[in-house]
Amino acid sequence: MTYVIGETCIDVKDKSCVEVCPVDCILGDDEDRMLYIDPDECIDCGACVDPCPVDAIYAEEDLPEEWRPFTEINRVFFKDKPAARAEVAARAPVP
């Protein structure tokens, strides 16, 4: 199991979750529209959940059905950033 950042993080990137993560597994570059959790580094502690002001972080098995694609988007970010960015753009076009 891992934690996953979902759709409500898009265009918010509050970073409160980054500050409390004990293993620094939450990342996002300046050009990214959201933050991502590295599933290989996440220790499933849940410390990131409560600080998130937009309720974007869920345990993988508790992720709302409509956000299921974000499990793969978070995973892909750490292997192919352009592909993850394209998926985010497809789900939430820039107005």
N, C-alpha and C positions, 0 to 999 in steps of 0.2 A: 504494500500500500504506500501511497505517497499523497501529498497534498497538491492541489491543482488550483491555479488562478484562472478565473473565468471572465466572462464577458464584461462585467461591470467595472473591471480595471481599465478597460480600453479608454484612453484619453484622460485618465485620472492619475495613475502612477504616483500615489500618495507616498509610498516608501516607508510607511510606519512598520510594515511587515519586515522590511529589510533590516531595520534597526534592532529587531528582537530575535532574528534568526540566529541560533547558536552555531550554525555550520555554514553560514553565508551561501546558501544555495538559491537565493532569490536574486535574479539578475534582470537587467534590461538596459540596453544602450540608450544614449540620448535620442537617437532617431526612432526608437521603438515606441509604439503607442500603448504598450502595457508591460507589465513585469511577468516573469516566468519563473517557475520552480523547477530546478533540475531534479528529476525523479531518481537519478543515480546517487545524488548527494543528500537528499531529504531524509531526515531520520524520523519522520512521522511524529514529531513532538507536539505539533499543533500550536506552538507559540505564536505563529503568524496570524492565526484566525481572528482573535479578538481585536487586535490593533487595526485591522482593515476597516476603514470607514465606509466602504461601499459593499461589504459582505461578498467579496469576490473569491474568497479562499475556502475550499471545501476539501474534506478527505475524498479521495478518488471515488470511493463507493457511495458517498453521499452527494456527489455532484448532481445538480438538477439535470434531468434528461436532455433538455435543450442545450445544455452546455457540455455534453459528453465529448464533442469534438475537441474541446480545450485540453483534454488529457493528452491527446496526440500533438496538439499545437505546442503545449509546454515541452513535451519530449523532443519534438522536432527542432525547436529553437536551439538546443544545445548541440545539434548535429548539422543543421542547415538553416541559418538565420533568415536568409531571403525567402525560403519556403514558408517558414512560420509567419513572417511579416505579410506575405501574400495571403495566407489563410485568414489572418486578422483583418486585412483590408477587404477581403471577400465577405466576411461576416459583418463588418461594420465600416462601410465606405465612408471616406472623409466627406463631410457635408460641403 
